[in-house]
Amino acid sequence: MGAKAKDAETSFEAHRAHLTGLAYRMLGSLAEAQDVVQDSYLRWHQARAREQVEDLRAFLSKTVTRLCLDHLKSARARRELYLGPWLPEPVFDHEALAAKAPSEYALDVSVALMLTLERLSPLERAAFLLHDVFDVGFDEVAGILDRKAASCRQLAARARARVRASRPRFRVSPQQCERLAAAFGAAVQNGDAHAIAALLARDAVFYSDGGGKVVAALRPIRGRNRIARLLASLSRKTPVSDRGLRPSRINGLPGFMVELQTGAIATVAMNFGDDLIASIYLVINPDKLRHVRPNQVDASSGGAEPGNPGSV
């Protein structure tokens, strides 16, 4: 590798984490985010006028954002045909995706927030993420999105209103999140429907993403009693390995890795509100779990504070 190529690689690597965090929030898939970031690296590596780039992070952010917007055009068409609820690809190391900015969303990649972002238009999502999460000024956002600054302000404002409207009225402390998750895991492993129901909000929702690859509910299950009966039944009918439900951080909040006796794996993430579990997100689509390894779960299962419990 020549000196110029080595310099290009070194300068890019300093921004890889930032770019991956941006792309993951745009796409909801870590694998696709990494592909987009790698594509942006190849474009940077092959660029002939690298020395003319004054602000490399801005240049690369623009490249990644535009690649994500192009990618979302085909992704939206695929998701219209997706079987059952679509959930983002689970991540275990949420801090690696953190925005290095003084934003209330800097550490937040919770499933609830990711689903809210999914309901925004691609341009709204990009404007909100760039400005509100990554602290990019609107003049720069305008250049990235090829829109006027005033238009970008409107895009971000609409997105911000949607995000704030979806947040719970009352936050849950990190300690309470941990207690709820631990009690939930014990109740599910015991198949105790009454104990499960006591931990859920009255209007709790259960989402399962099998992607048509494995059996899963094709519609969200609503109501604490219906969810509790379902989970208790699954616990009795679906044998898990000796590892059982293994506590882990899923997208920055307490959750579980589930290993079945068949060797299949799943992740369970949760959203908290009003001192109860408001939503449960089960990912069993094997395509979204290819990157999951037991040692990742072991490393992520303790210690770190949740990014922003109950943030959406």
Residue pairs with C-beta under 8 A, 6 or more apart in sequence:
1 9
4 50
5 45
8 44
8 45
8 50
9 41
9 45
11 56
12 41
12 44
12 45
12 56
12 60
15 56
15 57
15 60
16 37
16 41
17 96
17 97
18 57
18 61
18 99
18 100
18 134
19 37
19 40
19 60
19 61
19 64
20 30
20 33
20 34
20 37
20 96
20 97
21 96
21 97
21 98
21 99
21 109
22 61
22 64
22 65
22 68
22 99
22 129
22 130
22 134
23 32
23 33
23 34
23 36
23 37
23 64
23 67
23 68
24 30
24 33
24 91
24 97
24 109
25 97
25 109
25 114
25 117
25 125
25 129
25 133
26 33
26 65
26 68
26 69
26 72
26 117
26 122
26 125
26 126
26 129
27 33
27 36
27 68
27 71
27 72
27 75
28 86
28 88
28 89
28 114
28 117
28 118
29 88
29 89
29 288
30 89
30 91
30 291
31 89
31 290
31 291
32 71
32 75
36 64
36 67
36 68
36 71
37 64
39 67
40 60
40 63
40 64
40 67
43 63
44 50
44 59
44 60
44 63
47 53
53 59
58 136
58 140
58 144
61 130
61 134
61 136
61 144
62 143
62 144
65 126
65 130
65 144
65 145
66 144
68 122
68 126
69 122
69 123
69 126
72 122
73 122
76 122
79 86
82 211
82 212
83 210
83 211
83 212
83 218
84 208
84 209
84 210
84 211
84 212
84 216
84 217
84 218
84 219
85 207
85 208
85 209
85 217
85 219
85 220
86 118
86 209
86 211
87 111
87 115
87 207
87 209
87 281
87 283
87 288
88 111
88 114
88 115
88 118
88 251
89 283
89 288
89 291
90 111
90 250
90 251
90 255
90 267
90 269
90 283
90 288
90 289
90 292
91 97
91 109
91 250
91 251
92 248
92 249
92 250
92 292
92 296
92 297
92 299
92 300
93 296
93 300
94 107
94 109
94 249
94 251
94 252
94 307
95 107
95 304
95 307
97 109
98 106
98 107
98 307
99 105
99 106
99 107
99 133
99 134
99 135
100 106
101 133
101 134
101 135
102 135
103 132
103 133
103 134
103 135
104 308
105 113
105 132
105 133
105 308
105 311
106 133
107 252
107 307
107 308
108 252
108 307
108 308
108 311
108 312
109 251
109 252
109 307
110 251
110 252
110 253
110 269
110 271
110 307
110 308
110 311
110 312
111 250
111 251
111 253
111 269
111 271
111 279
111 281
112 166
112 271
112 279
112 311
112 312
113 163
113 311
113 312
114 251
115 312
116 162
116 163
116 166
116 312
117 125
117 128
117 129
117 163
119 162
120 128
120 158
120 159
120 162
121 155
123 145
123 147
123 155
124 155
124 156
124 158
124 159
124 162
125 159
126 141
126 144
126 145
126 155
127 141
127 145
127 152
127 155
127 156
127 159
128 155
128 156
128 159
128 160
128 163
130 136
130 140
130 141
130 144
131 137
131 138
131 141
131 152
131 156
132 156
132 159
132 160
136 144
138 149
138 152
138 153
138 156
139 149
141 149
141 152
141 156
142 148
142 149
142 151
142 152
145 152
145 155
147 155
163 312
166 312
167 310
167 311
167 312
168 272
168 273
168 274
168 278
168 310
168 312
169 273
169 274
170 273
170 274
170 275
170 310
171 273
171 309
171 310
172 180
172 272
172 273
172 274
172 275
172 309
172 310
173 309
174 305
174 306
174 309
176 272
176 275
176 309
177 253
177 254
177 270
177 272
177 306
177 309
177 310
178 254
180 199
180 254
180 270
180 272
180 275
180 276
180 277
181 247
181 254
181 255
181 256
181 270
182 247
182 254
183 195
183 199
184 196
184 199
184 270
184 277
185 245
185 247
185 256
186 195
187 195
187 196
187 199
188 196
188 231
188 232
188 235
188 245
189 235
189 240
189 244
189 245
190 235
191 232
191 233
191 235
191 236
192 232
193 225
193 228
193 229
193 231
193 232
194 228
196 227
196 228
196 231
196 232
197 224
197 225
197 227
197 228
199 276
199 277
200 224
200 227
200 228
200 276
200 277
201 224
201 273
201 274
201 276
201 277
201 278
202 223
202 224
203 222
203 223
203 224
203 278
204 222
204 223
204 224
204 227
204 276
204 277
204 278
204 279
204 280
205 220
205 221
205 222
205 227
205 278
205 279
205 280
206 217
206 220
206 221
206 222
206 227
206 230
206 231
206 279
206 280
206 282
207 220
207 279
207 280
207 281
207 282
208 216
208 217
208 221
208 282
208 284
209 216
209 281
209 282
209 283
209 284
209 285
209 288
210 216
210 284
210 285
211 285
211 287
211 288
213 285
213 286
213 287
214 264
214 284
214 285
214 286
216 282
216 284
216 285
217 230
221 227
221 230
227 280
238 260
239 260
239 261
240 258
240 259
240 260
240 261
241 259
241 260
241 261
243 259
244 258
244 259
245 256
245 257
245 258
245 268
246 256
246 257
246 258
246 259
246 297
246 301
247 254
247 255
247 256
247 301
247 302
248 255
248 256
248 257
248 267
248 297
248 300
248 301
249 255
249 300
249 301
249 304
249 306
250 256
250 267
250 268
250 269
250 270
250 281
251 269
251 307
252 306
252 307
252 308
253 269
253 270
253 271
253 272
253 306
253 307
253 309
254 270
254 306
255 267
255 268
255 269
255 270
256 267
256 268
257 265
257 266
257 267
257 268
257 292
257 294
257 297
258 265
258 266
258 267
258 268
259 265
259 294
260 266
264 284
264 286
265 289
265 292
266 282
266 283
266 284
266 289
267 282
267 283
267 289
267 292
268 280
268 281
268 282
269 280
269 281
269 283
270 277
270 278
270 279
270 280
270 281
271 277
271 278
271 279
271 281
271 310
271 312
272 278
272 309
272 310
273 310
278 310
283 289
